[in-house]
């Protein structure tokens, strides 16, 4: 189901049929470095990941991470959307794109549209985001989106630290 359309992109619900793309994305070295290894190694693992993560969140909360694809040819390029993490007060915006699609403005275009959707359709008044401490590219994009660095916090119940950004919308 299509959720958001921009000039060049369509953001839609992920489905099990996207397993091949999700398998590639989750095993890309940039994903593992900046987001973490999810242990998804097979198409079956990827299908379960989609069902237990995004699809579950769509049904529980009405939002989640959307598959982001080019309008031209329906080529999947990444994911972008909203997530509600137990350890954060606010919903947060997130994105991940395959490296071959970096530097073309797609992440900004998708995340801007997601933030507009979060405010105008879902009614959120504040959006947060987190990045690993050394993910300077994502931090730069969050600044461009109008989010402000608020500090370094622990990630859930771990020793890992992440940078917290937020914006009142």
NULO-84097 format. One record per residue (C-alpha): residue in one letter; residue number from 0; x, z, y. Coordinates in nm, 3 decimals. Layout:
% residues N
<node code="A" pos="NUM" px="X" pz="Z" py="Y"/>
...
***
This chain:
% residues 169
<node code="X" pos="0" px="0.000" pz="0.000" py="0.000"/>
<node code="X" pos="1" px="0.138" pz="-0.103" py="0.340"/>
<node code="X" pos="2" px="0.163" pz="0.189" py="0.582"/>
<node code="X" pos="3" px="0.359" pz="0.055" py="0.880"/>
<node code="X" pos="4" px="0.448" pz="-0.292" py="1.000"/>
<node code="X" pos="5" px="0.708" pz="-0.369" py="1.264"/>
<node code="X" pos="6" px="0.841" pz="-0.694" py="1.403"/>
<node code="X" pos="7" px="1.074" pz="-0.750" py="1.105"/>
<node code="X" pos="8" px="0.978" pz="-0.487" py="0.848"/>
<node code="X" pos="9" px="0.704" pz="-0.358" py="0.624"/>
<node code="X" pos="10" px="0.705" pz="0.006" py="0.518"/>
<node code="X" pos="11" px="0.490" pz="0.068" py="0.212"/>
<node code="X" pos="12" px="0.434" pz="0.320" py="-0.063"/>
<node code="X" pos="13" px="0.696" pz="0.318" py="-0.334"/>
<node code="X" pos="14" px="0.572" pz="0.235" py="-0.682"/>
<node code="X" pos="15" px="0.723" pz="0.237" py="-1.030"/>
<node code="X" pos="16" px="0.781" pz="-0.138" py="-1.001"/>
<node code="X" pos="17" px="1.045" pz="-0.056" py="-0.736"/>
<node code="X" pos="18" px="1.261" pz="0.122" py="-0.994"/>
<node code="X" pos="19" px="1.535" pz="-0.143" py="-0.998"/>
<node code="X" pos="20" px="1.585" pz="-0.120" py="-0.623"/>
<node code="X" pos="21" px="1.566" pz="0.262" py="-0.620"/>
<node code="X" pos="22" px="1.822" pz="0.275" py="-0.902"/>
<node code="X" pos="23" px="2.060" pz="0.063" py="-0.689"/>
<node code="X" pos="24" px="1.998" pz="0.266" py="-0.371"/>
<node code="X" pos="25" px="2.041" pz="0.608" py="-0.532"/>
<node code="X" pos="26" px="2.366" pz="0.504" py="-0.698"/>
<node code="X" pos="27" px="2.519" pz="0.345" py="-0.390"/>
<node code="X" pos="28" px="2.834" pz="0.538" py="-0.292"/>
<node code="X" pos="29" px="2.699" pz="0.597" py="0.061"/>
<node code="X" pos="30" px="2.383" pz="0.761" py="-0.082"/>
<node code="X" pos="31" px="2.586" pz="0.984" py="-0.312"/>
<node code="X" pos="32" px="2.825" pz="1.081" py="-0.031"/>
<node code="X" pos="33" px="2.563" pz="1.149" py="0.239"/>
<node code="X" pos="34" px="2.254" pz="1.253" py="0.044"/>
<node code="X" pos="35" px="2.375" pz="1.356" py="-0.299"/>
<node code="X" pos="36" px="2.376" pz="1.251" py="-0.662"/>
<node code="X" pos="37" px="2.023" pz="1.264" py="-0.799"/>
<node code="X" pos="38" px="2.132" pz="1.187" py="-1.156"/>
<node code="X" pos="39" px="1.924" pz="0.868" py="-1.167"/>
<node code="X" pos="40" px="2.111" pz="0.638" py="-1.405"/>
<node code="X" pos="41" px="1.847" pz="0.419" py="-1.575"/>
<node code="X" pos="42" px="1.535" pz="0.226" py="-1.479"/>
<node code="X" pos="43" px="1.334" pz="0.493" py="-1.661"/>
<node code="X" pos="44" px="1.504" pz="0.765" py="-1.453"/>
<node code="X" pos="45" px="1.426" pz="0.570" py="-1.135"/>
<node code="X" pos="46" px="1.061" pz="0.532" py="-1.233"/>
<node code="X" pos="47" px="1.033" pz="0.907" py="-1.294"/>
<node code="X" pos="48" px="1.210" pz="0.975" py="-0.964"/>
<node code="X" pos="49" px="0.954" pz="0.758" py="-0.781"/>
<node code="X" pos="50" px="0.657" pz="0.926" py="-0.953"/>
<node code="X" pos="51" px="0.783" pz="1.283" py="-0.917"/>
<node code="X" pos="52" px="0.910" pz="1.242" py="-0.561"/>
<node code="X" pos="53" px="0.748" pz="0.991" py="-0.326"/>
<node code="X" pos="54" px="0.428" pz="0.923" py="-0.521"/>
<node code="X" pos="55" px="0.366" pz="1.294" py="-0.570"/>
<node code="X" pos="56" px="0.422" pz="1.360" py="-0.200"/>
<node code="X" pos="57" px="0.185" pz="1.078" py="-0.098"/>
<node code="X" pos="58" px="-0.093" pz="1.235" py="-0.302"/>
<node code="X" pos="59" px="-0.018" pz="1.593" py="-0.192"/>
<node code="X" pos="60" px="0.057" pz="1.539" py="0.178"/>
<node code="X" pos="61" px="-0.045" pz="1.185" py="0.268"/>
<node code="X" pos="62" px="0.307" pz="1.080" py="0.363"/>
<node code="X" pos="63" px="0.656" pz="1.047" py="0.217"/>
<node code="X" pos="64" px="0.949" pz="0.809" py="0.203"/>
<node code="X" pos="65" px="0.830" pz="0.449" py="0.223"/>
<node code="X" pos="66" px="1.002" pz="0.151" py="0.071"/>
<node code="X" pos="67" px="1.129" pz="-0.056" py="0.362"/>
<node code="X" pos="68" px="1.138" pz="-0.429" py="0.309"/>
<node code="X" pos="69" px="1.199" pz="-0.737" py="0.518"/>
<node code="X" pos="70" px="0.883" pz="-0.921" py="0.614"/>
<node code="X" pos="71" px="1.065" pz="-1.242" py="0.542"/>
<node code="X" pos="72" px="1.074" pz="-1.260" py="0.162"/>
<node code="X" pos="73" px="0.967" pz="-0.899" py="0.091"/>
<node code="X" pos="74" px="1.331" pz="-0.806" py="0.024"/>
<node code="X" pos="75" px="1.369" pz="-0.428" py="-0.023"/>
<node code="X" pos="76" px="1.645" pz="-0.293" py="0.202"/>
<node code="X" pos="77" px="1.601" pz="0.084" py="0.202"/>
<node code="X" pos="78" px="1.365" pz="0.375" py="0.242"/>
<node code="X" pos="79" px="1.239" pz="0.547" py="0.554"/>
<node code="X" pos="80" px="0.971" pz="0.804" py="0.608"/>
<node code="X" pos="81" px="0.879" pz="1.167" py="0.635"/>
<node code="X" pos="82" px="0.934" pz="1.460" py="0.402"/>
<node code="X" pos="83" px="0.828" pz="1.823" py="0.409"/>
<node code="X" pos="84" px="1.109" pz="2.042" py="0.281"/>
<node code="X" pos="85" px="1.033" pz="2.403" py="0.190"/>
<node code="X" pos="86" px="1.329" pz="2.537" py="0.386"/>
<node code="X" pos="87" px="1.239" pz="2.360" py="0.713"/>
<node code="X" pos="88" px="0.952" pz="2.455" py="0.939"/>
<node code="X" pos="89" px="0.894" pz="2.097" py="1.056"/>
<node code="X" pos="90" px="0.842" pz="1.768" py="0.879"/>
<node code="X" pos="91" px="1.158" pz="1.563" py="0.892"/>
<node code="X" pos="92" px="1.230" pz="1.196" py="0.927"/>
<node code="X" pos="93" px="1.479" pz="1.038" py="0.692"/>
<node code="X" pos="94" px="1.622" pz="0.699" py="0.607"/>
<node code="X" pos="95" px="1.867" pz="0.533" py="0.372"/>
<node code="X" pos="96" px="1.954" pz="0.165" py="0.359"/>
<node code="X" pos="97" px="2.184" pz="-0.038" py="0.139"/>
<node code="X" pos="98" px="2.513" pz="-0.100" py="0.323"/>
<node code="X" pos="99" px="2.464" pz="-0.476" py="0.334"/>
<node code="X" pos="100" px="2.169" pz="-0.414" py="0.571"/>
<node code="X" pos="101" px="2.354" pz="-0.178" py="0.807"/>
<node code="X" pos="102" px="2.431" pz="-0.279" py="1.163"/>
<node code="X" pos="103" px="2.122" pz="-0.496" py="1.207"/>
<node code="X" pos="104" px="1.895" pz="-0.240" py="1.373"/>
<node code="X" pos="105" px="1.669" pz="-0.198" py="1.070"/>
<node code="X" pos="106" px="1.711" pz="0.180" py="1.043"/>
<node code="X" pos="107" px="1.630" pz="0.228" py="1.410"/>
<node code="X" pos="108" px="1.331" pz="-0.007" py="1.390"/>
<node code="X" pos="109" px="1.193" pz="0.165" py="1.080"/>
<node code="X" pos="110" px="1.259" pz="0.524" py="1.194"/>
<node code="X" pos="111" px="1.111" pz="0.458" py="1.541"/>
<node code="X" pos="112" px="0.795" pz="0.325" py="1.378"/>
<node code="X" pos="113" px="0.779" pz="0.623" py="1.141"/>
<node code="X" pos="114" px="0.810" pz="0.866" py="1.430"/>
<node code="X" pos="115" px="0.535" pz="0.686" py="1.623"/>
<node code="X" pos="116" px="0.318" pz="0.700" py="1.310"/>
<node code="X" pos="117" px="0.394" pz="1.071" py="1.264"/>
<node code="X" pos="118" px="0.270" pz="1.142" py="1.614"/>
<node code="X" pos="119" px="-0.019" pz="0.899" py="1.659"/>
<node code="X" pos="120" px="-0.166" pz="0.891" py="1.307"/>
<node code="X" pos="121" px="-0.056" pz="1.215" py="1.142"/>
<node code="X" pos="122" px="-0.067" pz="1.427" py="1.458"/>
<node code="X" pos="123" px="0.272" pz="1.597" py="1.429"/>
<node code="X" pos="124" px="0.400" pz="1.754" py="1.750"/>
<node code="X" pos="125" px="0.760" pz="1.802" py="1.641"/>
<node code="X" pos="126" px="0.987" pz="1.603" py="1.409"/>
<node code="X" pos="127" px="1.311" pz="1.730" py="1.260"/>
<node code="X" pos="128" px="1.594" pz="1.559" py="1.073"/>
<node code="X" pos="129" px="1.897" pz="1.676" py="0.880"/>
<node code="X" pos="130" px="2.230" pz="1.510" py="0.803"/>
<node code="X" pos="131" px="2.540" pz="1.610" py="0.616"/>
<node code="X" pos="132" px="2.800" pz="1.752" py="0.851"/>
<node code="X" pos="133" px="3.018" pz="1.440" py="0.840"/>
<node code="X" pos="134" px="2.744" pz="1.175" py="0.856"/>
<node code="X" pos="135" px="2.820" pz="1.064" py="1.210"/>
<node code="X" pos="136" px="2.636" pz="0.729" py="1.185"/>
<node code="X" pos="137" px="2.303" pz="0.894" py="1.101"/>
<node code="X" pos="138" px="2.358" pz="1.160" py="1.369"/>
<node code="X" pos="139" px="2.417" pz="0.883" py="1.624"/>
<node code="X" pos="140" px="2.095" pz="0.710" py="1.519"/>
<node code="X" pos="141" px="1.900" pz="1.035" py="1.544"/>
<node code="X" pos="142" px="2.026" pz="1.074" py="1.900"/>
<node code="X" pos="143" px="1.916" pz="0.720" py="1.979"/>
<node code="X" pos="144" px="1.571" pz="0.816" py="1.843"/>
<node code="X" pos="145" px="1.560" pz="1.106" py="2.089"/>
<node code="X" pos="146" px="1.630" pz="1.391" py="1.848"/>
<node code="X" pos="147" px="1.862" pz="1.663" py="1.974"/>
<node code="X" pos="148" px="2.121" pz="1.853" py="1.773"/>
<node code="X" pos="149" px="2.000" pz="2.211" py="1.725"/>
<node code="X" pos="150" px="2.271" pz="2.356" py="1.503"/>
<node code="X" pos="151" px="2.418" pz="2.379" py="1.157"/>
<node code="X" pos="152" px="2.199" pz="2.543" py="0.892"/>
<node code="X" pos="153" px="2.222" pz="2.607" py="0.518"/>
<node code="X" pos="154" px="2.063" pz="2.340" py="0.300"/>
<node code="X" pos="155" px="1.783" pz="2.515" py="0.108"/>
<node code="X" pos="156" px="1.930" pz="2.793" py="-0.105"/>
<node code="X" pos="157" px="2.279" pz="2.647" py="-0.134"/>
<node code="X" pos="158" px="2.620" pz="2.695" py="0.023"/>
<node code="X" pos="159" px="2.600" pz="2.343" py="0.169"/>
<node code="X" pos="160" px="2.560" pz="2.319" py="0.546"/>
<node code="X" pos="161" px="2.366" pz="2.043" py="0.724"/>
<node code="X" pos="162" px="2.315" pz="1.948" py="1.086"/>
<node code="X" pos="163" px="1.961" pz="2.003" py="1.216"/>
<node code="X" pos="164" px="1.812" pz="1.775" py="1.480"/>
<node code="X" pos="165" px="1.462" pz="1.786" py="1.630"/>
<node code="X" pos="166" px="1.233" pz="1.632" py="1.888"/>
<node code="X" pos="167" px="0.900" pz="1.736" py="2.033"/>
<node code="X" pos="168" px="0.674" pz="1.432" py="2.025"/>
***
